[in-house]
Amino acid sequence: MLPELKITQLRYFVLVAQLKSFHGAARQAYRTQPALSLAVRELEQKLGQPLFEKGGKTELTPFGAHCLPLFQDLLAHHDRIAREVSLLARHEIGQVSIATVPSVASRLLPHLLARFVGEHPKMQISIQDGNADSVQQLLVQGQVDFAISSVWVADDNIEFVPILSDRVGVVCRHDHPLVANGGALHWSSLQAYPLVRNGTSRLLAGTDAAGLLDSSLLFVSNMISLIAMLEEGIGITTLPSLAFPQGNEQLVFLPLAEPRVERQIGILCRKGHSLSPAAAELMGFLKAQMQT
């Protein structure tokens, strides 16, 4: 049976060997000399061999001389692990992987993560973006710690905490006739224009405006391609406000007044799975900042 080595006993032995004095080692370890001597004797009993020559000397036996570098390496390894675990527990280091929809990744996360990274410079953060379906799948498959998105498919294994509402509006060219009407739009005013569907268009399903989806002949999933087609005047589309490309002078966002449609953005976690200290710290920070 292998001996159970106590870190404290090993530390005392190494200290005595380095200082060549039980008295000096006891003083540096803030222990009494009898207590330190007892710890070394107990270590020798566990090992079955003397570490120091008999007669109260601090000269190492051949066995003790062989053990000294081994125990020094063991203590150094122990201390490295102890420091890393302590840093992990204090959220100073760690790895976090999250998934989110592109609108959140581009509009909300940059300035928030800039603050968080400034406060946790040694923490590694990985972000994957995609549509709400792919984000949800990444979470369910355990490829990310948590996600920021909407829930498209009900799943008993996912806990969803809503954070903010993102209102849906109509996006079209700045010279489109809808812009001239001014103000918020009624869904019926959209019937005369071609609707380009996208991944978020299903937010209209189940509302009075659902018929617009049935009459649409064009679907574009990629946001870059969608924006390019809108700029060419191919048609109009509906998007949550966060998904509207800021700084685009060719397109405008017009709120949809009737029906009023919103998507709920929130934090998604897997039920029954604890987060690492680093992931919990980041999630708590984002939740607090996005809810204010």
Beta strands, then each sheet from edge to edge (+ up, - down):
strand 1: 93-100
strand 2: 122-129
strand 3: 146-149
strand 4: 158-173
strand 5: 185-186
strand 6: 196-197
strand 7: 218-219
strand 8: 237-240
strand 9: 251-258
strand 10: 262-270
sheet 1: 2+ 1+ 3+ 10- 4+ 8-
sheet 2: 2+ 1+ 3+ 10- 4+ 9- 5-
sheet 3: 6+ 7+
end
